[in-house]
């Protein structure tokens, strides 16, 4: 498990709400949508370029109506929250590593 003390605080932090529900928990053996989203992103990022940010799991960002939720933050920049992410949708996983998201990442760092 990654602890905040172990993190590089100069890098932006991508936080996954691991408790978000996507309505598929019954058919996904009780594994929350947010946890599946984080796992899918980890799997994707291991097979693609190095993400350039720290990752962590958190429990609820008070955006439950827009689950699944991810936030991007840094100590010296803006914070962004992204919602309505589907862990089963490859384009949503890819979007967290590309295009406009990368622009936000650059703004946050
Ligand atoms: S459970 Fe994910 S934002 Fe509340």
Backbone and ligand atoms as CSV (ligand in chain L), in Angstrom:
chain,resi,resn,atom,element,x,y,z
A,1,UNK,N,N,0.845,-1.183,0.000
A,1,UNK,CA,C,0.000,0.000,0.000
A,1,UNK,C,C,0.886,1.241,0.000
A,2,UNK,N,N,0.499,2.215,-0.802
A,2,UNK,CA,C,1.239,3.470,-0.893
A,2,UNK,C,C,0.757,4.412,0.199
A,3,UNK,N,N,1.690,4.991,0.937
A,3,UNK,CA,C,1.356,5.945,1.989
A,3,UNK,C,C,1.773,7.336,1.541
A,4,UNK,N,N,1.041,8.336,2.005
A,4,UNK,CA,C,1.331,9.704,1.612
A,4,UNK,C,C,2.772,10.072,1.948
A,5,UNK,N,N,3.289,9.597,3.074
A,5,UNK,CA,C,4.669,9.912,3.461
A,5,UNK,C,C,5.667,9.399,2.434
A,6,UNK,N,N,5.291,8.351,1.686
A,6,UNK,CA,C,6.178,7.768,0.690
A,6,UNK,C,C,6.098,8.496,-0.653
A,7,UNK,N,N,5.175,9.429,-0.784
A,7,UNK,CA,C,4.929,10.047,-2.076
A,7,UNK,C,C,5.923,11.167,-2.362
A,8,UNK,N,N,6.141,11.404,-3.640
A,8,UNK,CA,C,6.954,12.532,-4.094
A,8,UNK,C,C,6.020,13.737,-4.182
A,9,UNK,N,N,6.140,14.667,-3.245
A,9,UNK,CA,C,5.206,15.788,-3.172
A,9,UNK,C,C,5.425,16.833,-4.257
A,10,UNK,N,N,6.441,16.662,-5.070
A,10,UNK,CA,C,6.642,17.569,-6.198
A,10,UNK,C,C,5.823,17.145,-7.412
A,11,UNK,N,N,5.325,15.941,-7.391
A,11,UNK,CA,C,4.527,15.437,-8.505
A,11,UNK,C,C,3.043,15.664,-8.231
A,12,UNK,N,N,2.258,15.902,-9.280
A,12,UNK,CA,C,0.810,15.935,-9.111
A,12,UNK,C,C,0.318,14.575,-8.594
A,13,UNK,N,N,-0.814,14.609,-7.936
A,13,UNK,CA,C,-1.379,13.390,-7.359
A,13,UNK,C,C,-2.701,13.074,-8.054
A,14,UNK,N,N,-2.799,11.881,-8.563
A,14,UNK,CA,C,-4.047,11.397,-9.147
A,14,UNK,C,C,-4.714,10.504,-8.107
A,15,UNK,N,N,-5.866,10.943,-7.624
A,15,UNK,CA,C,-6.571,10.213,-6.574
A,15,UNK,C,C,-7.791,9.519,-7.160
A,16,UNK,N,N,-7.915,8.247,-6.881
A,16,UNK,CA,C,-9.076,7.463,-7.302
A,16,UNK,C,C,-9.970,7.239,-6.091
A,17,UNK,N,N,-11.229,7.552,-6.237
A,17,UNK,CA,C,-12.172,7.199,-5.172
A,17,UNK,C,C,-12.460,5.711,-5.320
A,18,UNK,N,N,-11.958,4.933,-4.395
A,18,UNK,CA,C,-12.104,3.479,-4.502
A,18,UNK,C,C,-13.455,2.995,-3.985
A,19,UNK,N,N,-14.235,3.905,-3.393
A,19,UNK,CA,C,-15.539,3.496,-2.867
A,19,UNK,C,C,-16.696,3.880,-3.785
A,20,UNK,N,N,-16.417,4.527,-4.899
A,20,UNK,CA,C,-17.484,4.867,-5.850
A,20,UNK,C,C,-18.173,3.597,-6.354
A,21,UNK,N,N,-19.473,3.706,-6.485
A,21,UNK,CA,C,-20.271,2.602,-7.029
A,21,UNK,C,C,-20.693,2.958,-8.451
A,22,UNK,N,N,-20.706,1.943,-9.315
A,22,UNK,CA,C,-21.160,2.165,-10.690
A,22,UNK,C,C,-22.372,1.315,-11.048
A,23,UNK,N,N,-22.935,0.652,-10.045
A,23,UNK,CA,C,-24.120,-0.174,-10.287
A,23,UNK,C,C,-23.810,-1.553,-10.816
A,24,UNK,N,N,-22.553,-1.883,-10.944
A,24,UNK,CA,C,-22.147,-3.204,-11.460
A,24,UNK,C,C,-21.553,-4.085,-10.367
A,25,UNK,N,N,-21.671,-3.666,-9.134
A,25,UNK,CA,C,-21.023,-4.387,-8.039
A,25,UNK,C,C,-21.542,-5.818,-7.895
A,26,UNK,N,N,-22.830,-6.030,-8.150
A,26,UNK,CA,C,-23.389,-7.390,-8.002
A,26,UNK,C,C,-22.742,-8.348,-8.988
A,27,UNK,N,N,-22.558,-7.914,-10.211
A,27,UNK,CA,C,-21.961,-8.795,-11.221
A,27,UNK,C,C,-20.437,-8.753,-11.196
A,28,UNK,N,N,-19.878,-7.858,-10.394
A,28,UNK,CA,C,-18.413,-7.739,-10.296
A,28,UNK,C,C,-17.917,-8.202,-8.928
A,29,UNK,N,N,-18.593,-9.174,-8.370
A,29,UNK,CA,C,-18.219,-9.801,-7.094
A,29,UNK,C,C,-18.040,-8.792,-5.963
A,30,UNK,N,N,-18.842,-7.744,-5.982
A,30,UNK,CA,C,-18.817,-6.766,-4.904
A,30,UNK,C,C,-17.698,-5.752,-5.000
A,31,UNK,N,N,-16.892,-5.837,-6.025
A,31,UNK,CA,C,-15.775,-4.881,-6.171
A,31,UNK,C,C,-16.338,-3.565,-6.689
A,32,UNK,N,N,-16.105,-2.522,-5.928
A,32,UNK,CA,C,-16.648,-1.210,-6.275
A,32,UNK,C,C,-16.104,-0.708,-7.612
A,33,UNK,N,N,-16.944,0.074,-8.280
A,33,UNK,CA,C,-16.547,0.631,-9.576
A,33,UNK,C,C,-15.273,1.445,-9.492
A,34,UNK,N,N,-15.125,2.235,-8.423
A,34,UNK,CA,C,-13.928,3.054,-8.267
A,34,UNK,C,C,-12.668,2.217,-8.119
A,35,UNK,N,N,-12.789,1.107,-7.426
A,35,UNK,CA,C,-11.646,0.196,-7.283
A,35,UNK,C,C,-11.318,-0.434,-8.626
A,36,UNK,N,N,-12.345,-0.818,-9.371
A,36,UNK,CA,C,-12.094,-1.402,-10.705
A,36,UNK,C,C,-11.496,-0.362,-11.650
A,37,UNK,N,N,-11.943,0.896,-11.519
A,37,UNK,CA,C,-11.367,1.960,-12.346
A,37,UNK,C,C,-9.876,2.124,-12.032
A,38,UNK,N,N,-9.534,2.165,-10.753
A,38,UNK,CA,C,-8.123,2.312,-10.362
A,38,UNK,C,C,-7.302,1.123,-10.867
A,39,UNK,N,N,-7.840,-0.066,-10.733
A,39,UNK,CA,C,-7.118,-1.254,-11.211
A,39,UNK,C,C,-6.936,-1.211,-12.728
A,40,UNK,N,N,-7.982,-0.817,-13.424
A,40,UNK,CA,C,-7.894,-0.737,-14.889
A,40,UNK,C,C,-6.861,0.294,-15.303
A,41,UNK,N,N,-6.841,1.431,-14.587
A,41,UNK,CA,C,-5.865,2.453,-14.930
A,41,UNK,C,C,-4.449,1.987,-14.629
A,42,UNK,N,N,-4.258,1.316,-13.501
A,42,UNK,CA,C,-2.934,0.786,-13.168
A,42,UNK,C,C,-2.464,-0.176,-14.242
A,43,UNK,N,N,-3.341,-1.060,-14.647
A,43,UNK,CA,C,-3.001,-2.036,-15.678
A,43,UNK,C,C,-2.645,-1.335,-16.986
A,44,UNK,N,N,-3.457,-0.339,-17.341
A,44,UNK,CA,C,-3.202,0.409,-18.577
A,44,UNK,C,C,-1.885,1.168,-18.490
A,45,UNK,N,N,-1.658,1.857,-17.381
A,45,UNK,CA,C,-0.463,2.702,-17.276
A,45,UNK,C,C,0.809,1.873,-17.201
A,46,UNK,N,N,0.720,0.654,-16.698
A,46,UNK,CA,C,1.901,-0.221,-16.674
A,46,UNK,C,C,2.307,-0.632,-18.082
A,47,UNK,N,N,1.324,-0.681,-18.972
A,47,UNK,CA,C,1.630,-1.100,-20.336
A,47,UNK,C,C,1.839,0.088,-21.278
A,48,UNK,N,N,1.709,1.303,-20.748
A,48,UNK,CA,C,1.911,2.482,-21.587
A,48,UNK,C,C,3.036,3.327,-21.001
A,49,UNK,N,N,3.041,4.595,-21.331
A,49,UNK,CA,C,4.110,5.458,-20.840
A,49,UNK,C,C,3.992,5.695,-19.337
A,50,UNK,N,N,5.092,6.138,-18.749
A,50,UNK,CA,C,5.098,6.440,-17.330
A,50,UNK,C,C,4.159,7.611,-17.056
A,51,UNK,N,N,3.252,7.483,-16.093
A,51,UNK,CA,C,2.220,8.493,-15.907
A,51,UNK,C,C,2.719,9.882,-15.536
A,52,UNK,N,N,3.775,10.033,-14.758
A,52,UNK,CA,C,4.250,11.354,-14.381
A,52,UNK,C,C,3.540,11.942,-13.189
A,53,UNK,N,N,2.813,11.137,-12.464
A,53,UNK,CA,C,2.165,11.603,-11.253
A,53,UNK,C,C,2.099,10.465,-10.254
A,54,UNK,N,N,1.873,10.821,-9.010
A,54,UNK,CA,C,1.665,9.817,-7.970
A,54,UNK,C,C,0.204,9.393,-8.012
A,55,UNK,N,N,-0.062,8.182,-7.629
A,55,UNK,CA,C,-1.435,7.691,-7.564
A,55,UNK,C,C,-1.757,7.275,-6.138
A,56,UNK,N,N,-3.013,7.458,-5.781
A,56,UNK,CA,C,-3.451,6.988,-4.474
A,56,UNK,C,C,-4.936,6.672,-4.533
A,57,UNK,N,N,-5.351,5.853,-3.614
A,57,UNK,CA,C,-6.769,5.555,-3.462
A,57,UNK,C,C,-7.309,6.330,-2.274
A,58,UNK,N,N,-8.492,6.869,-2.419
A,58,UNK,CA,C,-9.144,7.587,-1.320
A,58,UNK,C,C,-10.568,7.057,-1.185
A,59,UNK,N,N,-11.200,7.390,-0.081
A,59,UNK,CA,C,-12.571,6.958,0.141
A,59,UNK,C,C,-13.490,8.162,0.137
A,60,UNK,N,N,-14.240,8.309,-0.898
A,60,UNK,CA,C,-15.261,9.327,-1.113
A,60,UNK,C,C,-14.693,10.738,-1.199
A,61,UNK,N,N,-15.042,11.379,-2.300
A,61,UNK,CA,C,-14.692,12.782,-2.510
A,61,UNK,C,C,-15.956,13.639,-2.553
A,62,UNK,N,N,-17.030,13.115,-1.987
A,62,UNK,CA,C,-18.317,13.823,-1.911
A,62,UNK,C,C,-18.854,14.212,-3.281
A,63,UNK,N,N,-18.594,13.368,-4.250
A,63,UNK,CA,C,-19.114,13.571,-5.608
A,63,UNK,C,C,-19.828,12.301,-6.065
A,64,UNK,N,N,-20.440,11.611,-5.117
A,64,UNK,CA,C,-20.991,10.275,-5.359
A,64,UNK,C,C,-21.999,10.228,-6.503
A,65,UNK,N,N,-22.723,11.299,-6.739
A,65,UNK,CA,C,-23.723,11.289,-7.811
A,65,UNK,C,C,-23.093,11.284,-9.190
A,66,UNK,N,N,-21.792,11.539,-9.274
A,66,UNK,CA,C,-21.098,11.564,-10.569
A,66,UNK,C,C,-20.043,10.462,-10.656
A,67,UNK,N,N,-20.226,9.383,-9.922
A,67,UNK,CA,C,-19.206,8.334,-9.903
A,67,UNK,C,C,-19.109,7.655,-11.280
A,68,UNK,N,N,-17.924,7.179,-11.508
A,68,UNK,CA,C,-16.718,7.074,-10.679
A,68,UNK,C,C,-15.888,8.368,-10.794
A,69,UNK,N,N,-15.221,8.699,-9.706
A,69,UNK,CA,C,-14.554,9.983,-9.556
A,69,UNK,C,C,-13.042,9.824,-9.446
A,70,UNK,N,N,-12.339,10.759,-10.101
A,70,UNK,CA,C,-10.881,10.854,-10.016
A,70,UNK,C,C,-10.556,12.324,-9.802
A,71,UNK,N,N,-9.528,12.619,-9.024
A,71,UNK,CA,C,-9.086,14.011,-8.914
A,71,UNK,C,C,-7.602,14.093,-9.227
A,72,UNK,N,N,-7.224,15.252,-9.730
A,72,UNK,CA,C,-5.825,15.548,-10.023
A,72,UNK,C,C,-5.485,16.811,-9.247
A,73,UNK,N,N,-4.471,16.744,-8.408
A,73,UNK,CA,C,-4.119,17.897,-7.591
A,73,UNK,C,C,-2.609,17.968,-7.413
A,74,UNK,N,N,-2.171,19.142,-6.994
A,74,UNK,CA,C,-0.765,19.322,-6.663
A,74,UNK,C,C,-0.678,20.427,-5.628
A,75,UNK,N,N,0.450,20.491,-4.964
A,75,UNK,CA,C,0.609,21.507,-3.926
A,75,UNK,C,C,0.775,22.903,-4.517
A,76,UNK,N,N,1.141,23.004,-5.792
A,76,UNK,CA,C,1.433,24.306,-6.379
A,76,UNK,C,C,0.530,24.657,-7.558
A,77,UNK,N,N,-0.570,23.938,-7.733
A,77,UNK,CA,C,-1.413,24.205,-8.894
A,77,UNK,C,C,-2.880,23.989,-8.604
A,78,UNK,N,N,-3.669,24.083,-9.643
A,78,UNK,CA,C,-5.096,23.854,-9.528
A,78,UNK,C,C,-5.386,22.398,-9.210
A,79,UNK,N,N,-6.589,22.159,-8.708
A,79,UNK,CA,C,-7.081,20.797,-8.522
A,79,UNK,C,C,-8.268,20.604,-9.451
A,80,UNK,N,N,-8.373,19.417,-10.016
A,80,UNK,CA,C,-9.449,19.098,-10.950
A,80,UNK,C,C,-10.121,17.817,-10.498
A,81,UNK,N,N,-11.443,17.760,-10.695
A,81,UNK,CA,C,-12.183,16.534,-10.412
A,81,UNK,C,C,-12.848,16.095,-11.700
A,82,UNK,N,N,-12.726,14.812,-12.008
A,82,UNK,CA,C,-13.323,14.228,-13.208
A,82,UNK,C,C,-14.324,13.171,-12.764
A,83,UNK,N,N,-15.519,13.245,-13.333
A,83,UNK,CA,C,-16.555,12.313,-12.920
A,83,UNK,C,C,-17.172,11.581,-14.088
A,84,UNK,N,N,-18.142,10.735,-13.746
A,84,UNK,CA,C,-18.861,9.912,-14.718
A,84,UNK,C,C,-17.919,8.998,-15.485
A,85,UNK,N,N,-16.884,8.522,-14.823
A,85,UNK,CA,C,-15.936,7.614,-15.470
A,85,UNK,C,C,-16.420,6.185,-15.313
A,86,UNK,N,N,-16.315,5.434,-16.390
A,86,UNK,CA,C,-16.777,4.054,-16.426
A,86,UNK,C,C,-15.560,3.122,-16.452
A,87,UNK,N,N,-15.382,2.298,-15.422
A,87,UNK,CA,C,-14.207,1.420,-15.387
A,87,UNK,C,C,-14.175,0.390,-16.501
A,88,UNK,N,N,-15.316,0.145,-17.134
A,88,UNK,CA,C,-15.367,-0.840,-18.218
A,88,UNK,C,C,-15.185,-0.206,-19.596
A,89,UNK,N,N,-15.013,1.102,-19.617
A,89,UNK,CA,C,-14.893,1.811,-20.886
A,89,UNK,C,C,-13.419,2.152,-21.158
A,90,UNK,N,N,-12.780,1.445,-22.078
A,90,UNK,CA,C,-11.357,1.702,-22.337
A,90,UNK,C,C,-11.051,3.156,-22.682
A,91,UNK,N,N,-11.963,3.831,-23.372
A,91,UNK,CA,C,-11.678,5.232,-23.747
A,91,UNK,C,C,-11.585,6.130,-22.512
A,92,UNK,N,N,-12.311,5.789,-21.448
A,92,UNK,CA,C,-12.220,6.587,-20.223
A,92,UNK,C,C,-10.867,6.358,-19.555
A,93,UNK,N,N,-10.394,5.137,-19.594
A,93,UNK,CA,C,-9.079,4.823,-19.006
A,93,UNK,C,C,-7.988,5.533,-19.807
A,94,UNK,N,N,-8.092,5.425,-21.116
A,94,UNK,CA,C,-7.096,6.059,-21.983
A,94,UNK,C,C,-7.103,7.582,-21.808
A,95,UNK,N,N,-8.303,8.149,-21.625
A,95,UNK,CA,C,-8.420,9.605,-21.498
A,95,UNK,C,C,-7.678,10.133,-20.274
A,96,UNK,N,N,-7.544,9.297,-19.246
A,96,UNK,CA,C,-6.813,9.721,-18.052
A,96,UNK,C,C,-5.312,9.789,-18.294
A,97,UNK,N,N,-4.885,9.332,-19.419
A,97,UNK,CA,C,-3.456,9.325,-19.724
A,97,UNK,C,C,-3.132,10.122,-20.979
A,98,UNK,N,N,-4.130,10.839,-21.514
A,98,UNK,CA,C,-3.916,11.501,-22.801
A,98,UNK,C,C,-4.574,12.878,-22.870
A,99,UNK,N,N,-4.338,13.539,-23.970
A,99,UNK,CA,C,-5.026,14.739,-24.412
A,99,UNK,C,C,-5.284,15.794,-23.356
A,100,UNK,N,N,-6.547,16.189,-23.196
A,100,UNK,CA,C,-6.879,17.267,-22.270
A,100,UNK,C,C,-6.442,16.965,-20.837
A,101,UNK,N,N,-6.478,15.696,-20.479
A,101,UNK,CA,C,-6.039,15.348,-19.137
A,101,UNK,C,C,-4.561,15.667,-18.960
A,102,UNK,N,N,-3.777,15.422,-19.975
A,102,UNK,CA,C,-2.343,15.743,-19.927
A,102,UNK,C,C,-2.140,17.244,-19.792
A,103,UNK,N,N,-2.999,18.025,-20.435
A,103,UNK,CA,C,-2.907,19.481,-20.316
A,103,UNK,C,C,-3.178,19.907,-18.881
A,104,UNK,N,N,-4.162,19.288,-18.252
A,104,UNK,CA,C,-4.454,19.587,-16.842
A,104,UNK,C,C,-3.283,19.153,-15.976
A,105,UNK,N,N,-2.714,18.029,-16.323
A,105,UNK,CA,C,-1.561,17.531,-15.560
A,105,UNK,C,C,-0.427,18.537,-15.621
A,106,UNK,N,N,-0.180,19.087,-16.796
A,106,UNK,CA,C,0.869,20.078,-16.942
A,106,UNK,C,C,0.538,21.347,-16.168
A,107,UNK,N,N,-0.733,21.719,-16.137
A,107,UNK,CA,C,-1.144,22.912,-15.383
A,107,UNK,C,C,-1.018,22.685,-13.883
A,108,UNK,N,N,-1.178,21.447,-13.461
A,108,UNK,CA,C,-1.117,21.142,-12.032
A,108,UNK,C,C,0.318,21.001,-11.545
A,109,UNK,N,N,1.234,20.775,-12.454
A,109,UNK,CA,C,2.611,20.541,-12.004
A,109,UNK,C,C,3.451,21.792,-12.057
L,1,LIG,S1,S,-18.046,7.246,-2.997
L,1,LIG,FE1,FE,-16.820,8.111,-4.589
L,1,LIG,S2,S,-17.221,10.228,-4.446
L,1,LIG,FE2,FE,-18.381,9.375,-2.828
